[in-house]
Structure formats: structure tokens, C-alpha cells
Amino acid sequence: MDFITCLVAPKRYLDKTSEVYHTQLSYEELMAYFVSIDSARGIYKAKLMKSAIDKQRRGYKSTICNEMTLFARLYLDYVQERYPELSPESPKPRAAGNTWIRFYPNPKDKSTQIVHQIYGNYIKIMMYEQSEKFELIVEQFAPFVDDSISIYVSGKSIIFEVGAPEIDPINQRFGDVLSEIEESIGIALRLKTVLDSAFM
């Protein structure tokens, strides 16, 4: 099924985010649109958007999930200890929905990451801001990928995607899904080999 994703957020957030969506729309753009309608309803909606923008400027505090924070820390520590070549991100407090585990195969290049999207059941290479080079990159990587790896454009990024085992980090303990974690790490290492081979 075809679909398009759109991230709607304050411009300040959009300028800093590295999340991958097909398109983005800022609160400020929405507010300007509602003002241009020049009606009582438009003015009301514009005020709502301004309130949301002002709230974001004051700072948003996410709700920390202890289970997700612990799971991610154990996962990242495990990779750092046993597979340091993946260069895992540093552990940090997480909300329940923050289930992306990021690896930086080239620590000097933060725009190319390997990401375990736990709730999506995928391991991905994410090459941010590279969509204009899609044909060139596909040709460059062709000798090193097989049919198990899907390659596509998402927003301004190029994605290399492989299915991963199902894991529930909120309701399962890290030790109980160690075999699934090892399988996922194996996929991440395979994707790192693809990157290394293509960029040699």
C-alpha cells in the first residue's frame, strides 16, 4: 500500500530533527495559512497554532519510560562491549515510543546511520539528504546487496531495509530476547559490511 508521511511540528524542531519523513510542515506555515483565510474560524486556529509554538519555545518535557530507558541502555552497552565496530549511540533517557537504536558505522559521518527500528521490525541504513543521488548510489551498492535488502527513497533520504525479529522492549526483558538481539546485531553487521564494501 502506498502512503506518504508528513511531520508536523514547530519550525525550530524541524530544523534540528533527523527523522525521516516524505515531507514536513511547520506550525508557523499552518498559522500563516489560517491567518490568510481571514475569518473568525481561521483566526481561532491561528491562535491555537501560536499557542503551540509558544509552548514549544518554553520547552517540552517528554515522559520518561523506565522500561524503555533500561532496555535501550542494556542493548547499547551490549553492543559497545561486544561489537564496538558498530559505534552505538550513547544511552539516554527515553520515552516509551523512542525505540530506534542508532549505530554510526563511520563516527565522523552522522548523516549515514544504521538504525534498529524495534517496533517496526526493521534494521536500516539511513543515508540522510542523499535522495538526489539515488540512481548513483543504487549502482554503487548493486554488487553488494541481495534480494533481502530493499532500497528506496523516503523524503530526502535513501533507505536500505532488512526485516528484523519482533521484540517488545516494554514488556520483554533484555535477557529474554537475547537471541533476537543477536540476530538483529548480525543484520546490522551485514549492513555495515555493505557500506564498507561500497565505500572502499
N, CA and C of each residue as an Amber inpcrd file, in Angstrom:
protein
   600
   0.8410000  -1.1810000   0.0000000   0.0000000   0.0000000   0.0000000
   0.8850000   1.2440000   0.0000000   0.6150000   2.1960000  -0.9010000
   1.3850000   3.4340000  -0.9670000   0.8620000   4.4260000   0.0580000
   1.7590000   5.1530000   0.6660000   1.3700000   6.1890000   1.6170000
   2.4790000   7.2300000   1.6690000   2.1440000   8.3840000   2.1990000
   3.1110000   9.4600000   2.3770000   3.0750000   9.8800000   3.8400000
   4.2490000  10.0630000   4.4340000   4.3150000  10.5140000   5.8180000
   4.6620000  11.9940000   5.8500000   4.0830000  12.6970000   6.8080000
   4.3230000  14.1370000   6.9600000   4.5520000  14.4450000   8.4340000
   5.6640000  15.0810000   8.7360000   5.9540000  15.5050000  10.1000000
   5.4840000  16.9420000  10.2760000   4.5500000  17.1540000  11.2110000
   4.0310000  18.4900000  11.5070000   4.5490000  18.8820000  12.8870000
   5.3070000  19.9820000  12.9470000   5.9430000  20.3910000  14.2020000
   6.4000000  21.8430000  14.0760000   6.7940000  22.4520000  15.1960000
   7.3440000  23.8100000  15.1120000   8.6030000  23.8330000  14.2460000
   8.8400000  24.9520000  13.5610000   9.9980000  25.0750000  12.6690000
  11.2910000  24.8180000  13.4140000  11.3630000  25.2600000  14.6310000
  12.5670000  25.0670000  15.4460000  12.8960000  23.5820000  15.6100000
  11.8660000  22.7760000  15.7660000  12.0580000  21.3230000  15.8730000
  12.4500000  20.7290000  14.5170000  11.7570000  21.1440000  13.4540000
  12.0390000  20.6130000  12.1150000  13.4670000  20.9030000  11.6800000
  13.9940000  22.0630000  12.0880000  15.3520000  22.4360000  11.6990000
  16.3950000  21.5320000  12.3360000  16.0480000  20.9020000  13.4700000
  17.0290000  20.0940000  14.1940000  16.8280000  18.5910000  14.0370000
  15.6470000  18.1680000  13.6110000  15.3590000  16.7400000  13.6150000
  16.0710000  16.0060000  12.4880000  16.4090000  14.7290000  12.7490000
  16.9970000  13.8710000  11.7130000  16.0320000  12.7520000  11.3290000
  14.7830000  12.8590000  11.7860000  13.7940000  11.8390000  11.4650000
  13.4460000  11.8750000   9.9810000  13.0990000  10.7010000   9.4610000
  12.8810000  10.5740000   8.0190000  11.3850000  10.5330000   7.7100000
  10.8910000  11.5450000   6.9880000   9.5110000  11.6140000   6.5170000
   9.5300000  12.0670000   5.0630000   8.4240000  11.8170000   4.3470000
   8.3650000  12.2710000   2.9560000   8.3730000  13.7930000   2.8660000
   7.6900000  14.4250000   3.7890000   7.6160000  15.8870000   3.7570000
   7.4330000  16.4240000   5.1700000   7.5830000  17.7230000   5.3180000
   7.4400000  18.3740000   6.6150000   6.5740000  19.6230000   6.4600000
   5.8680000  19.9680000   7.5330000   5.0420000  21.1710000   7.5440000
   5.1750000  21.8050000   8.9230000   5.5710000  23.0600000   8.9430000
   5.7950000  23.7100000  10.2390000   4.5050000  24.3280000  10.7790000
   4.4480000  24.4520000  12.1030000   3.3300000  25.1360000  12.7480000
   3.2170000  26.5720000  12.2180000   4.3790000  27.2010000  11.9820000
   4.3840000  28.5850000  11.5160000   3.7060000  28.7130000  10.1530000
   3.9440000  27.7280000   9.2560000   3.2910000  27.7370000   7.9440000
   1.7790000  27.5670000   8.0960000   1.3830000  26.6750000   8.9920000
  -0.0500000  26.4720000   9.2360000  -0.6850000  27.7370000   9.8000000
   0.0120000  28.3830000  10.7400000  -0.5240000  29.6010000  11.3380000
  -0.7150000  30.6770000  10.2580000   0.2720000  30.8400000   9.3760000
   0.1650000  31.8320000   8.3010000  -1.0040000  31.5080000   7.3720000
  -1.2030000  30.2310000   7.1010000  -2.3290000  29.8320000   6.2410000
  -3.6640000  30.1860000   6.8940000  -3.7850000  29.8660000   8.1800000
  -5.0490000  30.1500000   8.8680000  -5.3230000  31.6490000   8.9410000
  -4.2600000  32.4510000   9.1270000  -4.4310000  33.9090000   9.1490000
  -4.9170000  34.4010000   7.7830000  -4.4040000  33.7860000   6.7100000
  -4.7670000  34.2310000   5.3550000  -6.2280000  33.9520000   5.0170000
  -6.8510000  33.0320000   5.7280000  -8.2610000  32.7230000   5.4710000
  -9.1470000  33.9170000   5.8120000  -8.6910000  34.7130000   6.7920000
  -9.3820000  35.9450000   7.1760000 -10.8380000  35.6890000   7.5700000
 -10.9900000  34.7840000   8.5230000 -12.3150000  34.5010000   9.0750000
 -12.1500000  34.2560000  10.5720000 -13.2560000  34.2690000  11.2940000
 -13.1940000  34.0360000  12.7430000 -12.6140000  32.6540000  13.0240000
 -13.0180000  31.6710000  12.2210000 -12.5100000  30.3060000  12.4150000
 -11.0090000  30.2400000  12.1210000 -10.5690000  30.9440000  11.0500000
  -9.1560000  30.9710000  10.7070000  -8.3180000  31.6200000  11.7910000
  -8.8200000  32.7430000  12.3320000  -8.1070000  33.4400000  13.4050000
  -8.0110000  32.5590000  14.6400000  -9.1010000  31.8450000  14.9580000
  -9.0980000  30.9430000  16.1210000  -8.0290000  29.8610000  15.9470000
  -7.9700000  29.2440000  14.7540000  -6.9850000  28.1810000  14.5020000
  -5.5650000  28.7410000  14.5150000  -5.3770000  29.9640000  14.0080000
  -4.0550000  30.5900000  14.0320000  -3.5920000  30.8100000  15.4700000
  -4.5240000  31.2130000  16.3470000  -4.1790000  31.4110000  17.7610000
  -3.7930000  30.0860000  18.4220000  -4.4870000  29.0200000  18.0390000
  -4.1240000  27.6940000  18.5580000  -2.6930000  27.3260000  18.1490000
  -2.3640000  27.5780000  16.8930000  -1.0290000  27.2600000  16.4030000
   0.0210000  28.1200000  17.1280000  -0.2880000  29.3960000  17.3460000
   0.6540000  30.2770000  18.0540000   0.8740000  29.7940000  19.4770000
  -0.1840000  29.3390000  20.1130000  -0.0680000  28.8050000  21.4650000
   0.8670000  27.5840000  21.4910000   0.7220000  26.7240000  20.4850000
   1.5720000  25.5310000  20.4020000   3.0340000  25.9250000  20.1500000
   3.2510000  26.9290000  19.3060000   4.6180000  27.4020000  19.0220000
   5.2400000  27.9650000  20.2940000   4.4830000  28.7920000  21.0220000
   4.9910000  29.3920000  22.2590000   5.3000000  28.3290000  23.3000000
   4.4660000  27.2990000  23.3650000   4.6990000  26.2080000  24.3210000
   6.0030000  25.4950000  23.9840000   6.2630000  25.2900000  22.6880000
   7.4910000  24.6120000  22.2730000   8.7130000  25.4570000  22.6350000
   8.5860000  26.7600000  22.5180000   9.7150000  27.6410000  22.8530000
  10.0300000  27.5790000  24.3460000   9.0020000  27.3800000  25.1650000
   9.2210000  27.2750000  26.6090000   9.8620000  25.9490000  26.9730000
   9.7540000  24.9870000  26.0570000  10.3700000  23.6810000  26.3160000
   9.3390000  22.6030000  26.5430000   9.5920000  21.4620000  25.9170000
   8.6950000  20.3110000  26.0620000   9.4000000  19.2440000  26.8790000
   8.7170000  18.7200000  27.8640000   9.2990000  17.6620000  28.6800000
   8.5950000  16.3480000  28.3580000   9.3560000  15.4290000  27.7510000
   8.7630000  14.1370000  27.4260000   8.6640000  13.2840000  28.6860000
   7.7480000  12.3380000  28.6690000   7.5740000  11.4300000  29.7940000
   8.5590000  10.2810000  29.6480000   9.4560000  10.1580000  30.5900000
  10.4800000   9.1180000  30.5210000   9.8660000   7.7710000  30.8900000
  10.1810000   6.7670000  30.0810000   9.7250000   5.3990000  30.3360000
  10.9060000   4.5980000  30.8850000  10.8150000   4.1730000  32.1310000
  11.9210000   3.4520000  32.7620000  12.2360000   2.1460000  32.0390000
  11.1820000   1.4460000  31.5840000  11.3880000   0.1680000  30.9070000
  12.1460000   0.3600000  29.5950000  11.7420000   1.3540000  28.8080000
  12.3960000   1.5930000  27.5200000  13.8140000   2.1100000  27.7270000
  13.9930000   2.9710000  28.7050000  15.3210000   3.5010000  29.0100000
  16.2770000   2.3790000  29.4060000  15.8200000   1.4760000  30.2780000
  16.6580000   0.3500000  30.7120000  16.9690000  -0.5840000  29.5550000
  15.9580000  -0.9160000  28.7500000  16.1500000  -1.8320000  27.6290000
  17.1810000  -1.2570000  26.6530000  17.0220000   0.0140000  26.3070000
  17.9400000   0.6500000  25.3640000  19.3550000   0.7060000  25.9330000
  19.4780000   1.0110000  27.2220000  20.8150000   1.0800000  27.8290000
  21.4930000  -0.2870000  27.7930000  20.7570000  -1.3520000  28.1540000
  21.3320000  -2.6950000  28.1250000  21.7300000  -3.0960000  26.6990000
  20.8850000  -2.7480000  25.7420000  21.1450000  -3.0620000  24.3350000
  22.4150000  -2.3420000  23.8720000  22.4830000  -1.0370000  24.1090000
  23.6200000  -0.2430000  23.6530000  24.9120000  -0.6450000  24.3540000
  24.8380000  -0.9190000  25.6470000  26.0230000  -1.3820000  26.3820000
  26.5050000  -2.7300000  25.8470000  25.5500000  -3.6040000  25.5300000
  25.8680000  -4.9280000  24.9980000  26.6190000  -4.8010000  23.6670000
  26.1210000  -3.9290000  22.7980000  26.7720000  -3.7200000  21.5050000
  28.1450000  -3.0740000  21.6990000  28.2390000  -2.0830000  22.5740000
  29.5210000  -1.4040000  22.8000000  30.5770000  -2.3780000  23.3060000
  30.1690000  -3.2990000  24.1460000  31.1150000  -4.2590000  24.7350000
  31.5310000  -5.3390000  23.7370000  30.5570000  -5.8370000  22.9310000
  30.8360000  -6.9940000  22.0720000  31.0310000  -6.6590000  20.5950000
  30.4360000  -5.5660000  20.1410000  30.5070000  -5.1950000  18.7200000
  30.8100000  -3.7030000  18.5790000  31.9170000  -3.2450000  19.1430000
  32.1950000  -1.7940000  19.1400000  32.3430000  -1.1990000  17.7470000
  32.5980000  -2.0580000  16.7410000  32.7390000  -1.5470000  15.3720000
  31.4490000  -0.9190000  14.8530000  30.3110000  -1.2080000  15.5100000
  29.0420000  -0.5850000  15.1140000  28.9030000   0.8410000  15.6530000
  29.7570000   1.2100000  16.5940000  29.7310000   2.5660000  17.1850000
  28.3190000   2.9640000  17.6170000  27.7740000   2.2970000  18.6430000
  26.4100000   2.6340000  19.0810000  26.3310000   4.0310000  19.6880000
  25.1360000   4.6100000  19.6040000  24.8850000   5.8970000  20.2460000
  25.0300000   5.7550000  21.7530000  25.1390000   6.8710000  22.4460000
  25.2140000   6.8420000  23.9070000  23.8230000   6.6530000  24.4960000
  23.7020000   5.8600000  25.5730000  22.3870000   5.7010000  26.2190000
  21.8870000   7.0280000  26.7710000  20.5590000   7.1910000  26.7540000
  19.9360000   8.4000000  27.2900000  18.5290000   8.0460000  27.7440000
  17.9200000   8.8660000  28.5860000  16.5260000   8.6080000  28.9780000
  15.6160000   8.6110000  27.7550000  14.6170000   7.7210000  27.7650000
  13.7490000   7.5710000  26.5930000  12.2850000   7.5410000  26.9840000
  11.4760000   8.0920000  26.0820000  10.0270000   7.9220000  26.1810000
   9.6790000   6.5260000  25.6590000   8.4680000   6.0740000  25.9250000
   8.0660000   4.7140000  25.5420000   8.1500000   4.4970000  24.0350000
   7.8610000   5.5150000  23.2500000   7.8530000   5.3530000  21.7980000
   9.1990000   5.5450000  21.1340000  10.2190000   5.8810000  21.9190000
  11.5520000   6.1290000  21.3560000  12.3180000   4.8090000  21.2810000
  12.0070000   4.0240000  20.2460000  12.5510000   2.6610000  20.1560000
  13.5760000   2.4910000  19.0370000  14.0770000   3.5860000  18.4940000
  15.1200000   3.4850000  17.4730000  16.4770000   3.3850000  18.1710000
  17.2340000   2.3530000  17.8310000  18.5910000   2.1780000  18.3290000
  19.5370000   2.5260000  17.1840000  20.3710000   3.5270000  17.3880000
  21.2040000   4.0480000  16.2980000  22.6620000   3.6120000  16.4440000
  23.2420000   3.2700000  15.2820000  24.6630000   2.9660000  15.1960000
  25.2870000   3.8900000  14.1530000  26.5270000   4.2600000  14.3900000
  27.2400000   5.1630000  13.4850000  28.4720000   4.4400000  12.9420000
  28.3070000   3.6770000  11.8530000  29.4190000   2.8740000  11.3370000
  30.6470000   3.6980000  10.9910000  30.4300000   4.9620000  10.6160000
  31.5290000   5.9130000  10.4520000  31.2430000   7.0790000  11.3950000
  31.8470000   7.0710000  12.5860000  31.5140000   8.0930000  13.5920000
  31.6880000   9.5190000  13.1100000  32.5060000   9.7300000  12.0580000
  32.7080000  11.0820000  11.5310000  31.5850000  11.4970000  10.5880000
  30.7460000  10.5410000  10.2020000  29.6490000  10.8240000   9.2560000
  28.3090000  10.4960000   9.9220000  27.7480000  11.4700000  10.6200000
  26.4800000  11.2530000  11.3320000  25.2950000  11.1830000  10.3800000
  25.4910000  11.5300000   9.1070000  24.3820000  11.5190000   8.1530000
  24.1270000  10.1310000   7.5680000  25.0170000   9.1850000   7.8430000
  24.7980000   7.7920000   7.4530000  24.7600000   6.9500000   8.7190000
  23.6030000   6.3700000   8.9860000  23.3990000   5.6040000  10.2150000
  22.8300000   4.2300000   9.8980000  23.0770000   3.3020000  10.8100000
  22.3460000   2.0310000  10.8060000  21.4030000   2.1050000  11.9930000
  20.1300000   1.8770000  11.7460000  19.1100000   2.0630000  12.7760000
  18.2970000   0.7850000  12.9540000  18.1770000   0.3370000  14.1970000
  17.2570000  -0.7620000  14.5080000  15.9460000  -0.1310000  14.9580000
  14.9410000  -0.1920000  14.0910000  13.6030000   0.2880000  14.4420000
  12.8720000  -0.8750000  15.1000000  12.9500000  -0.9130000  16.4180000
  12.4690000  -2.0920000  17.1460000  10.9920000  -2.3490000  16.8710000
  10.1390000  -1.3270000  17.0140000   8.7050000  -1.5460000  16.8040000
   8.3410000  -1.7240000  15.3350000   9.2040000  -1.3140000  14.4390000
   8.9310000  -1.5360000  13.0190000   9.4110000  -2.8830000  12.5230000
  10.2490000  -3.5540000  13.3360000  10.8620000  -4.8370000  12.9660000
  11.7550000  -4.7000000  11.7310000  12.5720000  -3.6330000  11.7160000
  13.4950000  -3.4100000  10.6090000  14.8590000  -2.9640000  11.1160000
  15.8900000  -3.3410000  10.3680000  17.2080000  -2.7340000  10.5030000
  17.4360000  -1.9820000   9.1940000  17.8820000  -0.7240000   9.2960000
  18.0100000   0.1020000   8.0960000  19.3380000   0.8390000   8.0690000
  19.8780000   0.9760000   6.8630000  20.8670000   2.0180000   6.6160000
  20.0590000   3.2470000   6.2290000  20.3310000   4.3640000   6.8900000
  19.6700000   5.6170000   6.5560000  20.7320000   6.6010000   6.0940000
  20.6200000   7.0280000   4.8490000  21.5490000   7.9980000   4.2790000
  20.7840000   9.3030000   4.0970000  20.9360000  10.1950000   5.0790000
  20.1640000  11.4370000   5.0970000  20.6320000  12.4110000   4.0220000
  19.6580000  13.1380000   3.4460000  19.9110000  14.1990000   2.4570000
  20.6350000  13.6710000   1.2150000  20.3640000  12.4290000   0.8190000
  21.0480000  11.8370000  -0.3320000  20.1030000  11.4360000  -1.4630000
  18.8250000  11.7750000  -1.3650000  17.8300000  11.2760000  -2.3240000
  18.1430000  11.6640000  -3.7680000  18.7860000  12.8190000  -3.9740000
  19.0970000  13.2500000  -5.3360000  20.1430000  12.3540000  -6.0040000
  20.8580000  11.5810000  -5.1930000  21.9020000  10.6880000  -5.7210000
  21.4290000   9.2320000  -5.7800000  20.1070000   9.0280000  -5.7480000
  19.5700000   7.6720000  -5.6190000  20.1150000   6.7170000  -6.6820000
  20.0160000   7.0780000  -7.9510000  20.4490000   6.1750000  -9.0260000
  21.9390000   5.8610000  -8.9120000  22.7270000   6.8770000  -8.6160000
  24.1700000   6.6830000  -8.4760000  24.4970000   5.7460000  -7.3180000
  23.8240000   5.9360000  -6.1830000  24.0900000   5.1160000  -5.0010000
  23.6200000   3.6830000  -5.2220000  22.4550000   3.4990000  -5.8500000
  21.9790000   2.1460000  -6.1530000  22.9960000   1.4140000  -7.0300000
  23.5290000   2.1070000  -8.0200000  24.5380000   1.4970000  -8.9090000
  25.8110000   1.1600000  -8.1380000  26.1970000   2.0500000  -7.2420000
  27.4140000   1.8500000  -6.4480000  27.2720000   0.6560000  -5.5040000
  26.0710000   0.4520000  -4.9570000  25.8460000  -0.6060000  -3.9700000
  25.4170000  -1.9340000  -4.5970000  25.0130000  -1.9170000  -5.8660000
  24.4350000  -3.1010000  -6.5210000  25.2610000  -4.3830000  -6.3390000
  26.5840000  -4.3450000  -6.4570000  27.3500000  -5.5930000  -6.3130000
  27.3270000  -6.1840000  -4.9000000  26.8570000  -5.4260000  -3.9200000
  26.9870000  -5.8410000  -2.5230000  25.6530000  -6.1230000  -1.8290000
  24.5350000  -5.9340000  -2.5290000  23.2230000  -6.1780000  -1.9180000
  22.5420000  -7.3470000  -2.6150000  21.6450000  -8.0130000  -1.8690000
  20.8620000  -9.0980000  -2.4510000  19.3770000  -8.7830000  -2.3000000
  18.5320000  -9.7470000  -2.6490000  17.0810000  -9.5110000  -2.6480000
  16.4970000  -9.3110000  -1.2520000  17.2520000  -9.6260000  -0.2060000
  16.7390000  -9.4370000   1.1550000  16.7990000  -7.9760000   1.5860000
  17.4850000  -7.1390000   0.8050000  17.6400000  -5.7220000   1.1470000
  16.8030000  -4.8720000   0.1930000  15.8330000  -4.1560000   0.7400000
  15.0320000  -3.2200000  -0.0550000  15.7110000  -1.8580000  -0.0460000
  15.7150000  -1.1860000  -1.1900000  16.3200000   0.1390000  -1.2920000
  15.2620000   1.0920000  -1.8400000  15.0610000   2.2090000  -1.1580000
  14.0580000   3.1680000  -1.6100000  14.3640000   4.5520000  -1.0610000
  13.6670000   5.5420000  -1.5990000  13.7850000   6.9220000  -1.1390000
  12.6540000   7.2090000  -0.1590000  12.9960000   7.8510000   0.9420000
  11.9940000   8.3180000   1.9030000  12.3150000   9.7720000   2.2200000
  11.4440000  10.6770000   1.7930000  11.7320000  12.0980000   1.9560000
  12.9820000  12.4580000   1.1830000  13.9830000  12.9900000   1.8660000
  15.2500000  13.3530000   1.2310000  16.3310000  12.3090000   1.4780000
  15.9320000  11.1640000   2.0100000  16.9030000  10.1490000   2.4090000
  16.7930000   8.8860000   1.5700000  17.8970000   8.1350000   1.5380000
  17.9110000   6.8170000   0.9050000  17.9470000   5.7740000   2.0090000
  17.0910000   4.7690000   1.8810000  16.9510000   3.7370000   2.9000000
  17.3140000   2.3740000   2.3200000  18.1300000   1.6230000   3.0490000
  18.3840000   0.2070000   2.7870000  17.7370000  -0.5460000   3.9470000
  16.8070000  -1.4410000   3.6570000  15.9520000  -2.0030000   4.7130000
  15.9670000  -3.5290000   4.7050000  16.1120000  -4.1180000   5.9060000
  16.0620000  -5.5690000   6.0830000  15.1320000  -5.8710000   7.2600000
  14.2780000  -6.8770000   7.1110000  13.3850000  -7.2700000   8.1970000
  14.1680000  -7.7890000   9.3970000  13.6280000  -7.5610000  10.5910000
  14.2790000  -7.9710000  11.8380000  13.2770000  -8.6990000  12.7240000
  13.7550000  -9.4720000  13.6930000  12.8340000 -10.2100000  14.5720000
  11.9820000  -9.2750000  15.4380000  10.8390000  -9.7760000  15.8350000
   9.9170000  -8.9790000  16.6670000  10.4120000  -8.9400000  18.1060000
  10.4430000  -7.7450000  18.6670000  10.8740000  -7.5210000  20.0490000
   9.9280000  -6.4980000  20.6680000   9.5390000  -6.7260000  21.9210000
   8.7220000  -5.7570000  22.6480000   9.5300000  -5.2470000  23.8370000
  10.1990000  -4.0970000  23.6880000  11.1070000  -3.6350000  24.7420000
  10.4160000  -3.1860000  26.0250000   9.1210000  -2.9480000  25.9590000
   8.4030000  -2.5260000  27.1610000   7.9930000  -3.7340000  28.0030000
   7.5530000  -4.7960000  27.3290000   7.0040000  -5.9440000  28.0440000
   7.9240000  -7.1570000  28.0980000   9.0910000  -7.0720000  27.4460000
  10.0550000  -8.1740000  27.4930000  11.3550000  -7.6640000  28.0950000
  11.9890000  -8.5020000  28.9010000  13.2830000  -8.1390000  29.4650000
  14.3780000  -8.3980000  28.4390000  15.4380000  -7.6110000  28.5230000
  16.5240000  -7.7200000  27.5590000  17.0760000  -9.1440000  27.5000000
  17.3030000  -9.7260000  28.6540000  17.8630000 -11.0790000  28.7000000
  16.9720000 -12.1280000  28.0690000  15.6680000 -11.8790000  28.0410000
  14.7230000 -12.8520000  27.4770000  14.7020000 -12.8320000  25.9530000
  15.2260000 -11.7700000  25.3450000  15.2090000 -11.6600000  23.8790000
  16.6270000 -11.5610000  23.3190000  17.5740000 -12.1500000  24.0390000
  18.9720000 -12.0530000  23.6290000  19.2080000 -12.6880000  22.2580000
  18.5210000 -13.7810000  21.9690000  18.7130000 -14.4090000  20.6500000
  18.1990000 -13.4870000  19.5410000  17.0720000 -12.7840000  19.7860000
  16.5480000 -11.8270000  18.8040000  17.4860000 -10.6310000  18.6610000
  18.0730000 -10.1990000  19.7810000  19.0350000  -9.1020000  19.7440000
  20.2600000  -9.5060000  18.9260000  20.7670000 -10.7000000  19.1590000
  21.9370000 -11.1780000  18.4150000  21.6320000 -11.2690000  16.9180000
  20.4220000 -11.7440000  16.5890000  20.0370000 -11.8130000  15.1760000
  19.9900000 -10.4130000  14.5670000  19.4590000  -9.4650000  15.3130000
  19.3750000  -8.0770000  14.8290000  20.7620000  -7.4710000  14.6610000
  21.6430000  -7.7290000  15.6170000  23.0100000  -7.2210000  15.5150000
  23.7020000  -7.8340000  14.2960000  23.4360000  -9.1100000  14.0490000
  24.0030000  -9.7640000  12.8670000  23.5800000  -9.0720000  11.5840000
  22.3210000  -8.6470000  11.5270000  21.8310000  -7.9150000  10.3420000
  22.5330000  -6.5590000  10.2450000  22.6710000  -5.8690000  11.3840000
  23.3530000  -4.5710000  11.3920000  24.8040000  -4.7140000  10.9210000
  25.4720000  -5.7760000  11.3560000  26.8540000  -6.0080000  10.9250000
  26.9210000  -6.2880000   9.4260000  25.9120000  -7.0130000   8.9200000
  25.8760000  -7.2890000   7.4760000  25.6950000  -5.9860000   6.6970000
  24.8340000  -5.1080000   7.1950000  24.6380000  -3.8200000   6.5290000
  25.8990000  -2.9550000   6.6150000  26.6140000  -3.0590000   7.7300000
  27.8840000  -2.3270000   7.8380000  28.8790000  -2.8330000   6.7960000
  28.8950000  -4.1450000   6.5780000  29.7850000  -4.7070000   5.5670000
  29.4190000  -4.1890000   4.1710000  28.1120000  -4.0660000   3.9090000
  27.6570000  -3.4960000   2.6420000  28.1830000  -2.0700000   2.4810000
  28.0420000  -1.2660000   3.5400000  28.5450000   0.1060000   3.4950000
  30.0470000   0.1430000   3.2680000  30.7720000  -0.6530000   4.0420000
  32.2290000  -0.6630000   3.9220000  32.6670000  -1.0690000   2.5300000
  32.0020000  -2.0770000   1.9640000  32.3680000  -2.5760000   0.6310000
  32.0940000  -1.5380000  -0.4400000  30.9570000  -0.8670000  -0.3320000
  30.5760000   0.1210000  -1.3480000  31.4550000   1.3590000  -1.3050000
  31.9770000   1.6880000  -0.1200000  32.7630000   2.9170000   0.0290000
  34.2610000   2.6730000   0.0210000  34.6810000   1.4410000  -0.2560000
  36.1260000   1.1350000  -0.3000000  36.7780000   1.8580000  -1.4790000
